[in-house]
Amino acid sequence: MVQHGDIAAKFSLFSEHWRPKVIASLNGQEVKVVKVQGVFPWHQHEDCEEMFLVWKGRFRVEFRDRICDMGPGEFVVVPRGVEHRTAADEEAEILIFEPAEVLNTGNVTDEAFTAPRGVTI
């Protein structure tokens, strides 16, 4: 099946923060869009890496020993097993590339932040 879409249009379909939406899948990976604002809990993903690409706004991925502060067009790959948290002072739009069915909070369950998996738009 050919997958085709408009990223800006996908972002316009929702307003909630920290709730990733799948827009495409390939080779066991998913491409997700998410709107973020505030600070996400510290967590890690033991078995996978994930990539964050900033579409709009400013976004940071914080590690215990450094911070990657990014703007549109910039990305970071978080290695498997590395503790991190994400944050944005103002609303930002982010694309996430990671294996299908990854729990967004990794090794942590958080009532406010753990999102349902596999939600597509």
C-alpha positions as CSV (number, residue, x, y, z in Angstrom):
1,M,0.0,0.0,0.0
2,V,1.4,3.4,-1.0
3,Q,1.3,5.9,1.9
4,H,1.1,9.6,1.0
5,G,0.3,12.6,3.1
6,D,0.7,16.2,4.1
7,I,2.6,16.7,7.4
8,A,1.2,20.2,8.1
9,A,-2.3,18.9,7.4
10,K,-1.8,16.0,9.9
11,F,-0.7,18.4,12.6
12,S,-3.9,20.5,12.0
13,L,-6.1,17.5,12.9
14,F,-5.4,17.5,16.7
15,S,-4.5,19.9,19.5
16,E,-3.6,17.8,22.6
17,H,0.0,17.6,23.8
18,W,2.1,14.5,24.3
19,R,-0.2,12.1,22.4
20,P,1.7,10.8,19.3
21,K,-0.2,9.9,16.2
22,V,1.0,7.5,13.6
23,I,1.1,8.9,10.1
24,A,3.1,6.2,8.3
25,S,4.8,2.9,8.9
26,L,7.6,1.1,7.2
27,N,10.0,-1.8,7.9
28,G,8.6,-2.3,11.4
29,Q,9.0,1.4,12.2
30,E,6.4,4.1,12.7
31,V,6.5,7.8,11.8
32,K,4.5,9.8,14.4
33,V,3.5,13.4,14.8
34,V,3.1,14.9,18.3
35,K,2.5,18.4,19.7
36,V,4.5,19.1,22.9
37,Q,4.6,21.8,25.5
38,G,6.0,21.6,29.0
39,V,8.3,18.9,30.4
40,F,7.9,15.1,29.8
41,P,9.0,12.6,32.5
42,W,12.5,11.0,32.7
43,H,12.5,7.6,31.0
44,Q,14.4,5.2,28.7
45,H,13.7,2.7,26.1
46,E,15.8,-0.4,26.7
47,D,15.3,-2.1,23.4
48,C,15.1,0.6,20.8
49,E,16.5,3.9,19.6
50,E,14.2,6.8,18.7
51,M,14.7,9.9,16.5
52,F,13.0,13.3,17.1
53,L,12.8,15.8,14.2
54,V,11.6,19.3,14.9
55,W,8.9,20.4,12.4
56,K,7.8,23.7,14.1
57,G,9.0,25.6,17.2
58,R,11.8,24.9,19.7
59,F,12.3,21.5,21.4
60,R,14.9,20.0,23.6
61,V,15.9,16.5,24.6
62,E,17.6,16.5,28.0
63,F,20.1,13.9,29.0
64,R,21.6,13.6,32.5
65,D,24.9,15.1,31.1
66,R,23.8,17.4,28.3
67,I,20.8,19.1,26.5
68,C,20.1,19.0,22.8
69,D,18.2,22.3,22.0
70,M,16.7,22.2,18.5
71,G,14.7,24.3,16.1
72,P,12.9,23.4,12.8
73,G,14.8,20.9,10.7
74,E,17.1,19.7,13.5
75,F,17.0,16.2,14.9
76,V,18.5,13.9,17.5
77,V,18.7,10.1,17.8
78,V,18.4,8.9,21.4
79,P,20.4,5.6,21.8
80,R,18.7,2.6,23.3
81,G,18.9,2.4,27.1
82,V,19.8,6.1,27.5
83,E,17.7,8.0,30.1
84,H,16.2,11.2,28.7
85,R,13.2,13.6,28.8
86,T,11.8,16.0,26.3
87,A,10.6,19.5,26.8
88,A,9.3,22.6,25.0
89,D,8.7,26.0,26.6
90,E,6.2,26.9,23.9
91,E,4.2,24.5,21.8
92,A,6.3,22.6,19.3
93,E,5.5,20.1,16.6
94,I,7.7,17.1,16.4
95,L,8.1,14.0,14.1
96,I,9.2,10.8,15.9
97,F,10.7,7.8,14.2
98,E,10.7,4.6,16.2
99,P,9.7,0.9,16.1
100,A,6.0,0.2,16.0
101,E,4.3,-0.3,19.3
102,V,6.9,1.6,21.4
103,L,5.4,3.0,24.6
104,N,6.0,6.7,24.6
105,T,7.0,6.7,28.3
106,G,9.4,3.7,27.9
107,N,10.1,2.1,31.3
108,V,7.8,4.5,33.1
109,T,4.0,4.4,33.4
110,D,2.6,7.9,34.1
111,E,-1.1,8.6,34.3
112,A,-0.8,12.0,32.7
113,F,1.8,11.2,30.0
114,T,1.6,7.6,28.9
115,A,-0.3,7.6,25.6
116,P,-2.2,4.9,23.9
117,R,-0.2,3.1,21.2
118,G,-1.1,2.8,17.5
119,V,-3.3,5.8,17.2
120,T,-3.3,6.8,13.5
121,I,-4.5,9.9,11.7
